Amino acid sequence: MAFIDALLDALTGFIKSTGFIALDIPSLLMIVVALILLYLAIARGYEPLLLVPISFGMLLVNLPGNGLMDEGGLLYYLYQGNKLGIFPPLIFLGVGALTDFGPLIANPRSILLGGAAQFGIFFAFLGAILIDLFVPGINFTLKEAASIAIIGGADGPTAIFLTNHLAPHLLGPIAVAAYSYMALVPIIQPPIMRALTTKEERMIKMDQLRPVSKTEKLIFPIIVTILVVLLLPSAAPLIGMLMFGNLIRECADTSNLAQTASNALMYSITIFLGMTVGATASAEAFLNPQTLGILALGLAAFSVGTAAGTLFGKLMCKVTGGKVNPLIGSAGVSAVPMAARVSQKVGSEENPTNFLLMHAMGPNVAGVIGSAIVAGIFLTMYGG
């Protein structure tokens, strides 16, 4: 009899220790969200390198009882790379080592298109302030507004970096929104681009970019680092790593360093960053009116940034007498190289002989630099 009682006690204890007992409706909703994101990443191919780690981290943290994000848990320790501001700059290092800055150097006016696309960030910043003033039940401080607004830059690492400094309690919804909208670039951008341009504008073929010398490519990251970091010291982690990555790419004697930074290191950090970002999206942190406001503002910021870049591209088209295809302006958001590929795709749909990719990479790279600079401005203003 004692043996049976002990067995029943053991079985009861086992059942109580399972996650099934603690599973509730909010957790189930977040599990469904995670599964939807996994579907989009795996079945539909929406940026699987980003969405698979993020959505799986979200799935893990919403399965009750595993303690992965509790102090001492595996993801808790990995998350310190985000909390301490280590992972985002290392991603920028890889992006710099992976990206050719030649199109931006060959066409410096691309900087204007990249700058115009940052308008979405300031639009969302103002929107968050207005929501705080006029929408009952949703309150955003200036630090929270700045963290939400940076979603409009379509740059996940920058969003994580800034949010960790200004509003770490919002990291989950902001990071998930930033990376989700990055992954959905091929869906969100084309309708906006087509609505704001004519068929004739989309068919414009641009002249081939001039060749860029190796000397120019070596000097560019050094000059940008000096100027930006002197102007905005708070942007040094992002701009410094981005430009260092590009420098080792262009320097012949450091090709092995560039290969490591753009492949093994970058993909390793992407795994850790993605899973730990997803793991911050618990039901408690995600399912509230504030999160809905963040998602709405993030989408608005990204859409406005796309529209602003495209409209400025139209202006440049008129000023240059039709030499600039406005579609490249949409690549001013810093989703590299996805936004540039979308410009190429939409342009080639109207004119199969149109090759806009390299022209769009100029605004795209400018957008990466621009979003990091805006993050530095917000840190300088509100990070004290």
C-alpha positions as CSV (number, residue, x, y, z in Angstrom):
1,M,0.0,0.0,0.0
2,A,2.9,2.4,0.9
3,F,4.4,1.6,-2.5
4,I,1.2,2.5,-4.3
5,D,0.9,5.8,-2.3
6,A,4.5,6.7,-3.2
7,L,3.9,5.9,-6.8
8,L,0.7,8.0,-6.9
9,D,2.6,10.9,-5.2
10,A,5.4,10.6,-7.7
11,L,2.9,10.6,-10.6
12,T,1.0,13.6,-9.1
13,G,4.2,15.5,-8.7
14,F,5.3,14.7,-12.2
15,I,1.9,15.9,-13.6
16,K,2.1,19.1,-11.6
17,S,5.6,19.8,-12.9
18,T,4.6,19.7,-16.5
19,G,3.9,22.8,-18.5
20,F,0.4,21.6,-19.4
21,I,-0.8,22.6,-15.9
22,A,0.4,26.2,-16.2
23,L,-0.6,26.7,-19.8
24,D,-3.1,29.5,-20.1
25,I,-4.9,31.5,-22.8
26,P,-2.2,34.3,-23.1
27,S,0.5,31.7,-23.5
28,L,-1.5,29.8,-26.1
29,L,-2.0,33.0,-28.1
30,M,1.7,33.7,-28.1
31,I,2.5,30.1,-29.1
32,V,0.1,30.6,-32.0
33,V,1.9,33.9,-33.0
34,A,5.2,32.1,-32.8
35,L,3.9,29.2,-35.0
36,I,2.6,31.8,-37.6
37,L,6.0,33.5,-37.7
38,L,7.7,30.1,-38.1
39,Y,5.3,29.3,-41.0
40,L,6.1,32.6,-42.7
41,A,9.8,32.0,-42.3
42,I,9.9,28.4,-43.4
43,A,7.1,27.9,-45.8
44,R,7.0,31.4,-47.3
45,G,10.6,32.2,-47.1
46,Y,10.2,35.6,-45.3
47,E,13.8,36.2,-44.0
48,P,14.2,32.8,-42.3
49,L,17.7,33.7,-41.0
50,L,15.9,36.3,-38.8
51,L,12.4,34.9,-38.2
52,V,13.3,31.3,-37.4
53,P,15.5,32.1,-34.4
54,I,13.1,34.9,-33.2
55,S,9.9,32.9,-33.5
56,F,11.5,29.8,-31.9
57,G,12.8,31.9,-29.0
58,M,9.2,33.2,-28.7
59,L,7.9,29.7,-28.7
60,L,10.3,28.5,-26.0
61,V,9.6,31.4,-23.6
62,N,5.8,30.9,-23.8
63,L,6.0,27.2,-23.0
64,P,5.5,27.4,-19.2
65,G,7.9,26.1,-16.6
66,N,11.1,25.8,-18.6
67,G,12.8,28.7,-16.8
68,L,15.0,29.5,-19.9
69,M,14.7,33.3,-19.3
70,D,14.8,33.1,-15.5
71,E,18.1,34.0,-13.8
72,G,20.4,31.0,-14.3
73,G,18.6,29.8,-17.5
74,L,20.3,29.3,-20.8
75,L,18.6,32.2,-22.7
76,Y,19.0,34.5,-19.6
77,Y,22.8,34.3,-20.0
78,L,22.7,34.6,-23.8
79,Y,20.4,37.6,-23.4
80,Q,23.2,39.5,-21.6
81,G,24.8,40.0,-25.0
82,N,21.8,42.1,-25.9
83,K,21.4,43.7,-22.6
84,L,25.1,44.8,-22.5
85,G,24.9,46.1,-26.0
86,I,27.3,43.5,-27.5
87,F,25.3,41.6,-30.1
88,P,23.9,44.6,-32.2
89,P,27.3,46.2,-32.9
90,L,28.7,42.7,-33.8
91,I,25.9,42.4,-36.3
92,F,26.9,45.7,-37.8
93,L,30.4,44.5,-38.0
94,G,29.2,41.6,-40.2
95,V,27.0,43.9,-42.3
96,G,29.9,46.2,-42.9
97,A,32.1,43.2,-44.0
98,L,29.4,42.0,-46.2
99,T,28.3,45.2,-48.0
100,D,29.9,47.0,-50.9
101,F,29.9,50.8,-50.2
102,G,30.9,51.4,-53.8
103,P,27.4,52.4,-55.1
104,L,27.1,55.1,-52.3
105,I,30.6,56.4,-53.0
106,A,29.9,56.5,-56.8
107,N,26.7,58.4,-56.3
108,P,26.9,60.5,-53.2
109,R,23.5,62.0,-53.7
110,S,22.2,58.6,-52.6
111,I,22.8,60.0,-49.1
112,L,19.8,62.3,-49.6
113,L,17.5,59.4,-50.4
114,G,18.7,57.5,-47.3
115,G,18.2,60.6,-45.2
116,A,14.7,61.1,-46.6
117,A,13.6,57.6,-45.7
118,Q,14.5,58.3,-42.0
119,F,11.5,60.7,-42.0
120,G,9.4,57.6,-41.0
121,I,11.3,57.5,-37.7
122,F,10.4,61.1,-36.7
123,F,6.8,60.5,-37.9
124,A,6.5,57.6,-35.5
125,F,8.2,59.6,-32.7
126,L,5.6,62.3,-33.1
127,G,2.8,59.7,-33.3
128,A,3.9,58.1,-30.1
129,I,3.8,61.5,-28.3
130,L,0.3,62.1,-29.7
131,I,-1.0,58.7,-28.6
132,D,0.3,59.4,-25.1
133,L,-1.6,62.7,-25.1
134,F,-4.9,61.7,-26.7
135,V,-5.4,57.9,-26.4
136,P,-6.6,56.7,-23.0
137,G,-4.9,53.7,-21.6
138,I,-1.7,53.9,-23.7
139,N,1.1,55.9,-22.3
140,F,4.6,56.5,-23.8
141,T,7.5,58.4,-22.3
142,L,9.9,60.3,-24.6
143,K,12.4,57.4,-24.2
144,E,9.8,54.9,-25.2
145,A,8.7,57.0,-28.1
146,A,12.2,57.2,-29.4
147,S,12.7,53.4,-29.1
148,I,9.4,52.8,-30.9
149,A,10.2,55.3,-33.6
150,I,13.5,53.6,-34.6
151,I,11.5,50.7,-35.9
152,G,10.9,52.9,-39.0
153,G,14.5,52.6,-39.9
154,A,13.9,48.9,-40.7
155,D,17.1,48.0,-38.8
156,G,16.7,45.3,-36.2
157,P,20.1,45.7,-34.5
158,T,19.7,49.4,-34.2
159,A,16.3,49.0,-32.7
160,I,17.6,46.6,-30.2
161,F,20.6,48.7,-29.3
162,L,18.6,51.9,-28.8
163,T,15.8,50.1,-26.9
164,N,18.2,48.5,-24.5
165,H,19.5,51.9,-23.6
166,L,16.2,53.8,-23.4
167,A,13.3,51.4,-22.8
168,P,14.6,47.8,-22.1
169,H,11.1,46.8,-20.9
170,L,9.8,47.2,-24.4
171,L,12.5,45.2,-26.1
172,G,10.3,42.2,-26.9
173,P,7.5,44.0,-28.9
174,I,9.9,46.5,-30.5
175,A,12.4,43.9,-31.6
176,V,9.7,41.5,-32.9
177,A,8.0,44.4,-34.8
178,A,11.3,45.6,-36.3
179,Y,12.4,42.2,-37.5
180,S,8.9,41.2,-38.6
181,Y,8.6,44.3,-40.8
182,M,12.1,43.8,-42.1
183,A,11.0,40.3,-43.2
184,L,7.8,41.6,-44.7
185,V,9.6,44.2,-46.9
186,P,8.7,42.4,-50.1
187,I,5.0,42.7,-49.1
188,I,4.8,46.1,-47.5
189,Q,6.9,48.2,-49.9
190,P,5.7,47.4,-53.5
191,P,2.1,48.7,-53.1
192,I,3.4,52.0,-51.7
193,M,6.0,52.3,-54.4
194,R,3.5,51.6,-57.2
195,A,1.0,54.0,-55.7
196,L,3.5,56.9,-55.6
197,T,5.1,56.4,-59.0
198,T,3.9,56.3,-62.6
199,K,4.6,53.5,-65.0
200,E,6.9,55.7,-67.0
201,E,8.9,56.6,-63.9
202,R,9.2,52.9,-62.9
203,M,10.6,52.2,-66.4
204,I,13.4,54.7,-66.2
205,K,16.8,53.1,-66.9
206,M,19.7,54.7,-65.0
207,D,23.2,55.3,-66.3
208,Q,25.8,52.9,-65.2
209,L,27.7,54.0,-62.0
210,R,31.2,55.1,-62.4
211,P,34.0,52.8,-61.2
212,V,35.1,53.3,-57.6
213,S,38.8,53.0,-56.9
214,K,40.2,50.9,-54.1
215,T,41.7,54.0,-52.4
216,E,38.2,55.6,-52.2
217,K,36.8,52.4,-50.7
218,L,39.6,52.4,-48.1
219,I,39.3,56.1,-47.2
220,F,35.5,56.2,-47.0
221,P,34.9,54.2,-43.8
222,I,37.7,56.0,-42.0
223,I,36.4,59.4,-42.9
224,V,32.8,58.5,-42.0
225,T,34.0,57.1,-38.6
226,I,35.9,60.2,-37.7
227,L,33.1,62.6,-38.7
228,V,30.2,60.7,-37.2
229,V,31.8,59.7,-34.0
230,L,33.1,63.2,-33.4
231,L,29.6,64.6,-34.0
232,L,27.7,61.8,-32.1
233,P,30.0,59.8,-29.8
234,S,26.9,57.8,-28.7
235,A,26.7,56.3,-32.2
236,A,30.3,55.0,-32.0
237,P,29.4,51.3,-31.2
238,L,27.2,51.0,-34.3
239,I,29.0,53.2,-36.8
240,G,32.4,52.1,-35.6
241,M,31.7,48.4,-36.1
242,L,29.9,49.0,-39.4
243,M,32.9,51.0,-40.8
244,F,35.5,48.7,-39.3
245,G,33.7,45.7,-41.0
246,N,33.8,47.5,-44.3
247,L,37.4,48.5,-43.9
248,I,38.6,44.9,-43.4
249,R,36.5,43.9,-46.4
250,E,38.3,46.4,-48.6
251,C,41.8,45.8,-47.2
252,A,43.4,43.0,-49.1
253,D,45.5,41.8,-46.2
254,T,42.5,41.3,-43.9
255,S,40.2,39.3,-46.2
256,N,40.2,36.4,-43.7
257,L,38.9,38.7,-41.0
258,A,36.2,40.0,-43.3
259,Q,35.2,36.4,-44.2
260,T,34.9,35.4,-40.5
261,A,33.0,38.6,-39.6
262,S,30.5,38.2,-42.5
263,N,29.9,34.5,-42.2
264,A,30.7,32.5,-39.1
265,L,30.6,35.3,-36.5
266,M,27.6,37.1,-38.0
267,Y,25.5,33.9,-38.3
268,S,26.5,32.8,-34.8
269,I,25.5,36.2,-33.3
270,T,22.3,36.2,-35.4
271,I,21.3,32.9,-33.7
272,F,21.9,34.2,-30.2
273,L,20.4,37.6,-30.8
274,G,17.3,36.2,-32.6
275,M,16.5,33.6,-30.0
276,T,17.0,35.9,-27.0
277,V,15.0,38.7,-28.7
278,G,12.1,36.3,-29.3
279,A,12.4,35.1,-25.7
280,T,11.6,38.6,-24.5
281,A,8.2,38.3,-26.1
282,S,6.4,36.6,-23.3
283,A,2.7,36.8,-23.0
284,E,3.0,39.3,-20.0
285,A,5.2,41.6,-22.0
286,F,3.4,41.3,-25.4
287,L,-0.4,41.1,-24.8
288,N,-1.3,44.6,-23.8
289,P,-2.7,47.8,-25.4
290,Q,0.8,49.3,-25.4
291,T,2.1,46.5,-27.7
292,L,-0.7,47.1,-30.2
293,G,0.3,50.8,-30.3
294,I,3.9,49.8,-30.9
295,L,3.0,47.5,-33.7
296,A,0.8,50.1,-35.3
297,L,3.4,52.9,-35.0
298,G,6.1,50.6,-36.3
299,L,4.2,49.7,-39.4
300,A,3.3,53.4,-39.9
301,A,6.9,54.4,-39.5
302,F,8.2,51.9,-42.0
303,S,5.5,52.8,-44.5
304,V,6.1,56.5,-44.2
305,G,9.8,56.0,-44.5
306,T,9.2,54.0,-47.7
307,A,6.9,56.7,-49.0
308,A,9.3,59.6,-48.1
309,G,12.2,57.9,-49.8
310,T,10.1,57.3,-52.9
311,L,8.8,60.8,-53.0
312,F,12.2,62.3,-52.7
313,G,13.3,60.0,-55.5
314,K,10.5,61.5,-57.6
315,L,11.9,65.0,-56.8
316,M,15.4,63.9,-57.8
317,C,13.9,62.5,-61.0
318,K,12.4,65.8,-61.9
319,V,15.5,67.8,-60.9
320,T,17.8,65.6,-63.0
321,G,15.5,65.6,-66.0
322,G,14.4,62.0,-65.6
323,K,17.8,60.4,-64.9
324,V,16.8,59.0,-61.5
325,N,14.3,56.2,-61.1
326,P,12.2,57.1,-58.0
327,L,12.0,53.4,-57.0
328,I,15.5,53.5,-55.6
329,G,14.4,56.0,-53.0
330,S,12.3,53.3,-51.2
331,A,15.6,51.5,-50.5
332,G,16.6,54.3,-48.2
333,V,15.2,52.3,-45.3
334,S,18.1,50.3,-44.0
335,A,16.9,46.7,-44.6
336,V,20.0,45.6,-46.4
337,P,19.9,44.3,-49.0
338,M,16.2,43.4,-49.0
339,A,14.9,46.9,-49.8
340,A,17.4,47.2,-52.7
341,R,16.2,43.9,-54.1
342,V,12.6,45.1,-53.9
343,S,13.5,48.2,-55.9
344,Q,15.1,46.0,-58.5
345,K,12.1,43.6,-58.6
346,V,9.4,46.4,-59.0
347,G,11.5,48.1,-61.7
348,S,12.1,44.9,-63.6
349,E,8.4,44.1,-63.6
350,E,7.8,47.2,-65.7
351,N,11.0,46.9,-67.8
352,P,12.8,43.5,-67.8
353,T,16.0,45.2,-69.0
354,N,16.0,47.6,-66.0
355,F,18.8,46.8,-63.5
356,L,18.4,49.0,-60.5
357,L,20.0,46.9,-57.8
358,M,23.4,48.6,-57.6
359,H,21.7,52.0,-57.9
360,A,19.4,51.1,-55.0
361,M,22.3,49.9,-52.9
362,G,23.5,53.4,-52.5
363,P,20.4,54.7,-50.6
364,N,20.2,51.3,-48.9
365,V,23.7,51.7,-47.4
366,A,23.0,55.4,-46.6
367,G,19.9,54.2,-44.8
368,V,22.0,51.9,-42.5
369,I,24.2,54.8,-41.7
370,G,21.3,57.2,-41.3
371,S,19.4,55.0,-38.9
372,A,22.5,54.6,-36.7
373,I,22.9,58.4,-36.7
374,V,19.3,58.9,-35.7
375,A,19.8,56.4,-32.9
376,G,22.8,58.3,-31.8
377,I,20.8,61.5,-31.8
378,F,18.1,59.9,-29.6
379,L,20.7,58.5,-27.2
380,T,22.3,61.9,-26.9
381,M,19.0,63.6,-26.2
382,Y,17.3,61.0,-23.9
383,G,20.0,58.6,-22.8
384,G,21.3,60.6,-19.9
